[in-house]
Amino acid sequence: MTADTKRFEAYDVLGDGISFVRLINTMGSDVEIVNGARVSFGKRREALDEKDKVLIQYLADERHTSPFEHVAFTFHVKCPLFVTRQWHRHRTWSYNEISRRYTSVNMEFYVPKAYRQQAETNRQASTDELVSQTKDGKSIQEVITTHTEEAFALFENLLENGVAREQARMVLPQNMYTEMYATVNLHNLIHFIELRIHAGAQWEIQQYALKLLDLAEEAAPFAVQAIRKARNW
Ligand SMILES: Cc1cc2nc3c(=O)[nH]c(=O)nc-3n(C[C@H](O)[C@H](O)[C@H](O)COP(=O)(O)OP(=O)(O)OC[C@H]3O[C@@H](n4cnc5c(N)ncnc54)[C@H](O)[C@@H]3O)c2cc1C
């Protein structure tokens, strides 16, 4: 596979064949980090040498972050609404998202195959222990599928009865998928990844953060490897 076809490949993130993240565009690469860091010396480099690699590792180790801002990415993301809500708390990104006031086509829903149990110590976290059935013996996956289908049927019914999309959408559940373009520089991307691959972050957004790290490595391999080494990722 060539670098160009790989760039636009959509990677399944949540393993359901619907979620994805793809790298749409990049600005800069490893060498721009070095050029930014060495601007005072008045020399521009076109390729990395061994000294440059040492410099990038030093910048990563010392959290000398601003040179990493000269590399930027645009991602196309398809994720459930509840993931977007967490993602959009990161104010240093630029976003455009599908408006459900504008269109009601291609509506899809995230129905996981596995359900994590509530953590007892951390009130906003889950454990690795799974639960598959309700106390009265129903499959949790089926219960959620039924609820999702009923909510979607109600939405369609409201539209058929003349209710505007902007109001009808309020009956749709948070497991509905949305799509966005999201642009960020490498420094702020790493900040996002650090917060969102943490064990305390929700599993679903952890999966997106891990995939973003892999995609960033395609555009700025040495910088991302240096950061992985510095952060022990
Ligand atoms: C595990 C986890 C649990 C969370 N739980 C909750 C929760 O229960 N409720 C909730 O509301 N949020 C929650 N959050 C969101 C969290 O509080 C942050 O809003 C989110 O992680 C974005 O982080 P950030 O502000 O550092 O990132 P960005 O918005 O990308 O900002 C990056 C950095 O820029 C600076 N910055 C950006 N904007 C400003 C500003 N206006 N003023 C000052 N400095 C600024 C800060 O230094 C900031 O760290 C949670 C986050 C995580 C990772």
The ligand as an ORCA input file, in Angstrom:
! r2SCAN-3c Opt
* xyz 0 1
  C     -11.094     11.117     32.473
  C     -11.776     12.438     32.264
  C     -12.934     12.728     32.962
  C     -13.579     13.960     32.773
  N     -14.732     14.215     33.467
  C     -15.367     15.384     33.288
  C     -16.584     15.679     33.994
  O     -17.065     14.878     34.760
  N     -17.186     16.868     33.744
  C     -16.651     17.782     32.890
  O     -17.238     18.860     32.728
  N     -15.516     17.544     32.220
  C     -14.860     16.381     32.379
  N     -13.719     16.123     31.691
  C     -13.232     17.115     30.715
  C     -12.008     17.888     31.261
  O     -12.352     18.659     32.397
  C     -11.445     18.815     30.159
  O     -12.444     19.753     29.799
  C     -11.052     18.061     28.913
  O     -10.283     16.933     29.243
  C     -10.248     18.980     27.999
  O      -8.999     19.200     28.576
  P      -8.222     20.556     28.367
  O      -9.049     21.715     28.840
  O      -6.885     20.392     29.025
  O      -8.055     20.565     26.785
  P      -8.162     21.768     25.752
  O      -9.503     22.405     25.817
  O      -7.714     21.209     24.432
  O      -7.132     22.810     26.277
  C      -5.726     22.527     26.292
  C      -5.073     23.430     27.286
  O      -5.234     24.779     26.838
  C      -5.480     25.618     27.964
  N      -6.804     26.223     27.809
  C      -7.704     25.996     26.816
  N      -8.777     26.753     26.968
  C      -8.567     27.480     28.080
  C      -9.326     28.445     28.775
  N     -10.530     28.857     28.370
  N      -8.801     28.970     29.898
  C      -7.605     28.596     30.358
  N      -6.817     27.685     29.746
  C      -7.304     27.138     28.619
  C      -5.376     24.749     29.212
  O      -4.046     24.763     29.667
  C      -5.695     23.373     28.683
  O      -5.149     22.328     29.456
  C     -13.044     14.919     31.865
  C     -11.866     14.607     31.175
  C     -11.240     13.391     31.359
  C      -9.970     13.094     30.568
*
